[in-house]
Amino acid sequence: MWADESVFYQFYPLGFCGAPQFNDGITVNRIEKVKEWIPQLKRLGINAVYFSPIFESDEHGYDTRDYYKLDCRLGSNSDFAEVSKALHENGIRVVLDGVFNHVGRGFWAFADVMKNGWSSRYKDWFFLRDGQSPYGDPFWYEGWEGCFNLVKLNLRNPEVTDHLLHAVESWVREYDIDGLRLDVAYCLDQDFLCTLRSFCNGLKQDFWLCGEMLHGDYNRLMNDRMLHSVTNYECYKGLYSAFNSYNLFEIVHSLMRQFGPEQWTLYKGKHLLGFVDNHDVTRVASILQNPNHLPLIYGLLFGMPAIPCVYYGSEWGMKGEKQQGDWSLRPALEKPEWNELSEWIAKLAEAHKNSKAICYGGFKHVLLTNRQCVLVRETEGELVLVCVNADEHDFDAHFIWGHSDTVDLLSGKCVEINGGMKLPGYSVQYLKVM
């Protein structure tokens, strides 16, 4: 599938475009700013964009009002059509956030329930009970994880399912979207996911479904009946923690458990969405204790089994801390920046997209210390060694390997391996065996 060879870029449009924090009901074409970013995306080597919520919502996008309408703070549906067209014309796929577990209190069907109570024809779209809600409604309802501004949908109701499926169809037919990232997929009804997958298979060839998963067995939802991919939060934590603690064993052992050569490994042959930060977590430039590790963590992300995703602004090292609030992670940006980190990520993206071994190859390691690792990515006809040195000093890496001539896919330099090699301090190399 196309996503398996892609490099993603995530926008949080309401923040990125400088929209008001709360829906003011005024339609302003702010989404067109994305078109100004296309040269940056192409320079980075991005070929897929993932948009956090763009549907009409009360506040932050995850509290949907209308699944068929672009949030007025971002513009009109025709404004988004122009953005989607421009991205596709530049070879960039478009994936939207599908928030199907819950809606906002401003969702039109729930507004009818608030008005008409138990006599509303939409009462069975939600999980109502006798009692009183925290908002004073004359009924109790289920909210997502206790958040009563996020009203849980009854995905067992065929009317609800049909409404959501028709919304997906409208965004495919009218805006040619290529996939969905499903918010809190771990909460979604599995029968609904099966229905969604079957529906999308018939809607558009290679339509991609990725789910937000935090923990547990990802195969529960990532399989031939439901999702193609999920967010790899296990390795997200392992990446920054391994560098901060100078313990590469942590991330490599997670990867061995997920993708290693043994038959029992969990996700062999599957492609999970990898990231070092996103709209919900502290930016990687703020969480890494050693700034010299910033290029290295991206080097490991792009070289390990993953579909890499870069969060807007992080390609030049933007900072942001979760404890300062979600909106501090989702700032408005006037124009893109470019620096050595951006240039480095562009090289990583180019190498990743053009290497079958990195996109599809198996995974094992031939050297692993607290601060160094040499990983083997191999598929039929290609073998690449991903070499990382998280220490400031050069390291003489000795491992069982015959004589090989290699070329570094990142620098273009030839490197000879004969029972080992020298790893420069603070370095990443993708060595393709010739």
C-alpha positions as CSV (number, residue, x, y, z in Angstrom):
1,M,0.0,0.0,0.0
2,W,1.1,3.6,-0.8
3,A,1.3,4.5,2.9
4,D,4.0,1.9,3.6
5,E,6.4,3.9,1.4
6,S,5.3,7.3,2.6
7,V,6.7,10.0,4.8
8,F,3.8,11.8,6.6
9,Y,3.6,15.4,7.8
10,Q,1.0,16.3,10.5
11,F,-0.9,19.6,10.6
12,Y,-3.2,20.6,13.5
13,P,-5.1,23.0,11.3
14,L,-7.1,25.0,13.9
15,G,-3.8,25.9,15.6
16,F,-1.6,26.1,12.6
17,C,-3.9,28.4,10.8
18,G,-4.5,30.7,13.8
19,A,-8.2,30.0,14.2
20,P,-10.0,31.2,17.3
21,Q,-9.9,28.7,20.1
22,F,-13.7,28.6,20.3
23,N,-16.0,28.5,17.3
24,D,-17.2,32.0,16.6
25,G,-19.4,31.0,13.7
26,I,-17.5,33.3,11.2
27,T,-16.3,31.7,8.0
28,V,-12.7,32.7,7.2
29,N,-10.5,31.0,4.6
30,R,-7.6,30.1,6.8
31,I,-7.0,26.6,5.4
32,E,-5.4,28.1,2.3
33,K,-2.3,28.7,4.4
34,V,-1.5,25.0,3.9
35,K,-0.9,25.8,0.2
36,E,1.8,28.2,1.2
37,W,3.5,25.2,3.0
38,I,3.6,23.0,-0.1
39,P,7.2,24.0,-1.1
40,Q,8.3,23.2,2.5
41,L,6.6,19.8,2.2
42,K,8.2,19.0,-1.1
43,R,11.6,20.1,0.1
44,L,11.3,17.8,3.1
45,G,10.3,14.9,0.9
46,I,6.8,14.6,2.3
47,N,4.3,12.7,0.2
48,A,1.4,12.4,2.6
49,V,-0.3,14.9,4.9
50,Y,-2.3,14.0,7.9
51,F,-4.8,16.7,9.1
52,S,-5.9,16.7,12.7
53,P,-9.7,17.4,12.9
54,I,-11.1,19.8,10.3
55,F,-14.8,19.1,10.6
56,E,-17.1,21.7,12.1
57,S,-16.6,21.6,15.9
58,D,-17.3,23.4,19.1
59,E,-13.7,24.1,20.1
60,H,-10.6,21.9,19.5
61,G,-11.9,19.7,16.6
62,Y,-12.5,16.5,18.6
63,D,-15.9,17.8,19.6
64,T,-17.6,17.6,16.2
65,R,-20.7,19.5,15.2
66,D,-21.1,18.5,11.6
67,Y,-19.2,15.7,9.8
68,Y,-20.0,17.0,6.4
69,K,-18.7,20.5,6.8
70,L,-15.3,22.1,7.1
71,D,-15.0,24.1,10.3
72,C,-16.0,27.6,9.5
73,R,-12.9,28.9,11.3
74,L,-10.9,27.2,8.5
75,G,-13.1,28.2,5.6
76,S,-15.7,26.6,3.4
77,N,-15.8,23.2,1.9
78,S,-14.8,24.7,-1.5
79,D,-11.7,26.2,0.2
80,F,-10.6,22.8,1.4
81,A,-11.3,21.4,-2.0
82,E,-8.7,23.8,-3.4
83,V,-6.2,22.8,-0.8
84,S,-6.7,19.0,-1.4
85,K,-6.4,19.6,-5.1
86,A,-3.1,21.5,-4.7
87,L,-1.7,18.8,-2.5
88,H,-2.6,16.0,-4.9
89,E,-1.2,18.0,-7.8
90,N,2.1,18.0,-6.0
91,G,2.1,14.3,-5.3
92,I,1.0,14.5,-1.7
93,R,-1.8,12.3,-0.4
94,V,-4.4,13.6,2.1
95,V,-5.5,11.8,5.3
96,L,-8.1,13.3,7.6
97,D,-8.8,12.7,11.3
98,G,-12.0,10.7,11.8
99,V,-13.4,11.4,15.2
100,F,-16.2,8.7,15.3
101,N,-16.3,7.7,18.9
102,H,-17.9,10.9,20.2
103,V,-19.2,14.3,19.2
104,G,-19.4,17.7,20.8
105,R,-22.5,19.0,22.6
106,G,-23.0,21.3,19.6
107,F,-23.6,18.3,17.3
108,W,-26.9,18.8,15.6
109,A,-28.4,15.5,16.7
110,F,-27.4,16.0,20.3
111,A,-28.8,19.6,20.2
112,D,-32.1,18.0,19.3
113,V,-31.8,15.7,22.3
114,M,-31.1,18.7,24.6
115,K,-34.1,20.5,23.2
116,N,-36.6,17.6,23.2
117,G,-35.2,15.2,25.8
118,W,-36.6,11.7,25.7
119,S,-39.0,12.6,22.9
120,S,-36.1,13.3,20.5
121,R,-35.9,10.9,17.6
122,Y,-32.1,11.0,18.0
123,K,-32.1,9.8,21.6
124,D,-30.8,6.4,20.6
125,W,-27.8,7.9,18.8
126,F,-26.3,8.3,22.2
127,F,-26.2,6.5,25.6
128,L,-28.9,8.2,27.7
129,R,-29.9,7.3,31.2
130,D,-32.3,8.6,33.8
131,G,-30.7,11.3,35.9
132,Q,-29.0,14.6,35.3
133,S,-25.8,15.4,33.4
134,P,-23.0,17.6,34.8
135,Y,-24.3,20.3,32.4
136,G,-27.8,20.2,34.0
137,D,-29.5,18.3,31.3
138,P,-32.6,16.4,32.5
139,F,-30.9,13.1,31.6
140,W,-27.5,11.5,32.1
141,Y,-25.4,10.5,29.1
142,E,-22.1,8.8,28.5
143,G,-19.1,11.0,27.8
144,W,-15.7,9.9,26.5
145,E,-13.5,9.0,29.5
146,G,-15.6,11.2,31.8
147,C,-15.4,14.3,29.5
148,F,-19.1,15.3,29.2
149,N,-18.3,17.9,26.4
150,L,-17.5,14.8,24.3
151,V,-20.7,12.8,23.9
152,K,-20.2,9.2,23.1
153,L,-22.0,7.9,19.9
154,N,-23.9,4.7,19.8
155,L,-22.1,3.0,17.0
156,R,-24.5,0.0,17.2
157,N,-27.2,2.2,15.9
158,P,-27.5,1.7,12.1
159,E,-28.6,5.3,11.6
160,V,-25.4,6.5,13.3
161,T,-23.2,4.2,11.2
162,D,-24.9,5.2,8.0
163,H,-24.4,8.9,8.9
164,L,-20.7,8.4,9.4
165,L,-20.2,6.2,6.4
166,H,-21.9,8.7,4.1
167,A,-19.8,11.4,5.5
168,V,-16.6,9.5,4.7
169,E,-18.0,8.9,1.2
170,S,-18.6,12.6,0.7
171,W,-15.0,13.5,1.6
172,V,-13.7,10.9,-0.8
173,R,-16.0,11.8,-3.6
174,E,-15.7,15.5,-3.3
175,Y,-12.2,16.0,-2.0
176,D,-10.4,12.8,-3.1
177,I,-9.1,12.1,0.4
178,D,-6.8,9.0,0.6
179,G,-7.4,7.8,4.2
180,L,-8.4,8.3,7.8
181,R,-6.6,8.4,11.1
182,L,-9.2,7.2,13.6
183,D,-9.2,9.1,16.9
184,V,-9.2,6.9,20.0
185,A,-9.6,3.8,17.9
186,Y,-9.1,1.7,21.0
187,C,-12.6,2.8,22.1
188,L,-14.4,2.1,18.9
189,D,-16.8,-0.7,18.4
190,Q,-15.0,-3.5,16.5
191,D,-18.1,-4.3,14.4
192,F,-18.1,-0.7,13.3
193,L,-14.5,-0.9,12.3
194,C,-15.2,-4.0,10.3
195,T,-18.0,-2.2,8.5
196,L,-15.9,0.9,7.9
197,R,-13.0,-1.2,6.4
198,S,-15.4,-3.1,4.1
199,F,-17.1,0.2,3.1
200,C,-13.8,2.0,2.4
201,N,-12.5,-1.0,0.4
202,G,-15.4,-0.5,-2.0
203,L,-15.1,3.2,-2.0
204,K,-11.5,3.8,-3.1
205,Q,-8.7,1.5,-4.0
206,D,-5.9,1.6,-1.3
207,F,-7.9,3.7,1.0
208,W,-5.8,3.7,4.2
209,L,-7.1,3.4,7.8
210,C,-4.9,4.1,10.7
211,G,-6.0,4.0,14.3
212,E,-4.9,5.8,17.5
213,M,-3.7,3.0,19.8
214,L,-1.8,3.7,23.1
215,H,-1.1,0.3,24.5
216,G,-2.1,-3.4,24.5
217,D,-2.0,-5.7,21.5
218,Y,-2.2,-3.6,18.4
219,N,-3.3,-6.7,16.4
220,R,-6.6,-6.4,18.1
221,L,-7.5,-3.7,15.7
222,M,-4.7,-3.9,13.1
223,N,-5.7,-6.8,10.9
224,D,-7.2,-7.7,7.6
225,R,-10.7,-7.0,8.8
226,M,-10.2,-3.6,10.5
227,L,-7.2,-1.2,10.3
228,H,-4.2,-1.2,8.1
229,S,-2.0,0.5,10.7
230,V,-1.9,2.1,14.2
231,T,0.1,4.7,16.1
232,N,3.1,3.1,17.7
233,Y,3.1,4.7,21.1
234,E,5.2,2.0,22.6
235,C,8.1,3.0,20.4
236,Y,7.4,6.7,20.7
237,K,8.2,6.4,24.4
238,G,11.1,4.0,23.7
239,L,12.7,6.4,21.3
240,Y,13.1,9.5,23.6
241,S,13.6,7.4,26.7
242,A,16.4,5.4,25.1
243,F,18.3,8.6,24.2
244,N,17.6,10.4,27.5
245,S,18.8,7.4,29.6
246,Y,21.6,6.4,27.2
247,N,20.0,3.0,27.0
248,L,19.4,2.0,23.4
249,F,18.5,-1.4,24.7
250,E,15.1,0.0,25.5
251,I,14.1,0.9,22.0
252,V,15.9,-1.9,20.2
253,H,14.3,-4.5,22.5
254,S,10.9,-3.0,21.8
255,L,11.6,-3.2,18.0
256,M,12.8,-6.8,18.4
257,R,9.6,-7.7,20.2
258,Q,7.5,-6.1,17.5
259,F,9.4,-6.9,14.3
260,G,12.4,-9.2,15.1
261,P,13.3,-12.3,13.2
262,E,11.7,-14.8,15.6
263,Q,8.4,-16.3,14.7
264,W,6.6,-15.0,17.8
265,T,7.2,-11.3,17.2
266,L,4.0,-9.3,17.2
267,Y,3.9,-7.2,14.1
268,K,6.2,-8.7,11.5
269,G,5.3,-7.5,8.0
270,K,3.0,-4.8,9.3
271,H,3.6,-1.0,9.1
272,L,2.9,1.1,12.1
273,L,2.8,4.9,12.2
274,G,6.0,6.1,13.9
275,F,6.6,9.5,15.4
276,V,8.7,11.4,17.9
277,D,6.0,14.0,18.8
278,N,2.5,15.0,17.8
279,H,-0.3,17.4,18.9
280,D,-0.8,15.6,22.2
281,V,2.7,15.3,23.6
282,T,5.7,17.4,24.5
283,R,7.7,18.3,21.4
284,V,10.8,16.2,20.9
285,A,13.1,19.2,21.0
286,S,11.8,20.0,24.5
287,I,11.9,16.4,25.8
288,L,15.4,15.4,24.8
289,Q,17.9,16.3,27.4
290,N,20.9,16.4,24.9
291,P,20.2,18.6,21.9
292,N,22.8,16.6,20.0
293,H,20.4,13.7,20.0
294,L,17.8,15.5,18.0
295,P,19.1,14.5,14.6
296,L,19.8,11.0,15.9
297,I,16.3,10.3,17.1
298,Y,14.9,11.2,13.7
299,G,17.6,9.0,12.1
300,L,16.5,6.1,14.2
301,L,12.8,6.8,13.5
302,F,13.3,6.8,9.7
303,G,15.6,3.8,9.8
304,M,13.5,1.5,12.0
305,P,10.3,-0.4,10.8
306,A,7.9,2.5,10.7
307,I,5.9,4.9,8.5
308,P,7.5,8.1,9.7
309,C,5.4,11.2,10.5
310,V,6.8,14.7,11.2
311,Y,4.8,17.1,13.3
312,Y,4.6,20.6,11.8
313,G,7.3,22.9,13.1
314,S,9.3,20.1,14.6
315,E,11.4,19.8,11.4
316,W,13.3,22.8,12.5
317,G,13.4,22.0,16.2
318,M,10.4,24.0,17.5
319,K,9.8,23.5,21.3
320,G,6.6,23.0,23.2
321,E,5.7,21.5,26.5
322,K,2.5,19.5,27.3
323,Q,2.3,21.0,30.8
324,Q,1.8,24.4,29.3
325,G,-1.5,23.2,27.8
326,D,-2.5,21.6,24.5
327,W,-2.6,24.8,22.6
328,S,1.1,25.4,23.3
329,L,1.7,22.3,21.2
330,R,-0.5,23.6,18.4
331,P,0.7,27.2,17.6
332,A,-0.1,29.4,14.7
333,L,2.9,29.7,12.3
334,E,3.4,32.5,9.9
335,K,6.0,30.9,7.6
336,P,8.2,27.7,7.6
337,E,11.8,27.7,8.7
338,W,14.7,25.7,7.3
339,N,17.9,24.8,9.1
340,E,20.4,21.9,9.4
341,L,17.8,19.7,11.1
342,S,15.3,20.3,8.3
343,E,18.0,19.5,5.7
344,W,18.8,16.3,7.7
345,I,15.2,15.2,7.8
346,A,14.9,15.7,4.0
347,K,17.9,13.4,3.5
348,L,16.3,10.8,5.8
349,A,13.0,11.0,4.0
350,E,14.7,10.6,0.6
351,A,16.6,7.5,1.8
352,H,13.5,6.0,3.5
353,K,11.2,6.4,0.5
354,N,13.8,5.0,-2.0
355,S,14.9,1.9,0.0
356,K,12.9,-1.2,-0.1
357,A,14.9,-2.6,2.7
358,I,14.0,0.3,5.0
359,C,10.4,0.3,4.0
360,Y,9.8,-3.5,3.9
361,G,12.9,-5.2,5.3
362,G,13.2,-7.5,8.3
363,F,14.7,-6.3,11.5
364,K,17.6,-7.5,13.7
365,H,20.7,-6.1,15.3
366,V,24.3,-7.2,15.0
367,L,25.6,-4.7,17.6
368,L,23.9,-3.2,20.6
369,T,25.4,-1.3,23.5
370,N,23.9,1.4,25.7
371,R,25.0,4.1,23.3
372,Q,25.5,2.4,20.0
373,C,23.5,0.1,17.7
374,V,23.9,-1.4,14.3
375,L,20.6,-2.6,12.9
376,V,20.0,-4.8,9.9
377,R,17.2,-4.0,7.5
378,E,17.1,-6.6,4.7
379,T,14.6,-7.6,2.0
380,E,15.1,-9.5,-1.2
381,G,17.8,-7.8,-3.2
382,E,18.8,-5.1,-0.7
383,L,20.5,-4.9,2.7
384,V,20.9,-1.7,4.7
385,L,22.8,-1.3,8.0
386,V,21.3,1.5,10.2
387,C,24.2,2.6,12.4
388,V,23.6,4.9,15.4
389,N,26.2,6.3,17.9
390,A,24.5,8.4,20.6
391,D,27.9,9.2,22.3
392,E,30.0,12.2,21.6
393,H,33.1,10.1,21.0
394,D,33.9,7.9,18.1
395,F,33.2,4.2,18.7
396,D,35.0,1.2,17.2
397,A,32.2,-1.2,16.5
398,H,33.2,-4.8,16.2
399,F,30.6,-7.3,15.0
400,I,30.4,-10.5,13.1
401,W,30.4,-9.4,9.5
402,G,32.5,-10.3,6.5
403,H,34.1,-7.8,4.2
404,S,31.6,-5.5,2.5
405,D,31.7,-2.3,0.5
406,T,28.8,0.0,1.4
407,V,27.5,3.4,0.4
408,D,25.9,5.7,3.0
409,L,22.4,6.6,1.6
410,L,22.6,9.8,3.6
411,S,26.0,11.2,2.7
412,G,26.8,9.3,-0.5
413,K,30.2,8.3,1.0
414,C,31.6,4.8,0.6
415,V,32.3,2.9,3.8
416,E,34.2,-0.4,4.1
417,I,33.1,-2.9,6.7
418,N,35.4,-5.8,7.7
419,G,34.4,-7.3,11.0
420,G,33.3,-3.9,12.1
421,M,33.7,-0.2,11.5
422,K,34.2,3.1,13.2
423,L,31.0,5.0,14.2
424,P,31.6,8.7,14.4
425,G,30.4,10.5,17.5
426,Y,26.7,11.7,17.4
427,S,26.1,10.0,14.0
428,V,23.6,8.1,12.0
429,Q,24.4,6.2,8.8
430,Y,22.3,4.1,6.5
431,L,24.9,1.8,4.9
432,K,23.6,0.0,1.8
433,V,25.7,-3.1,1.1
434,M,26.9,-3.1,-2.5
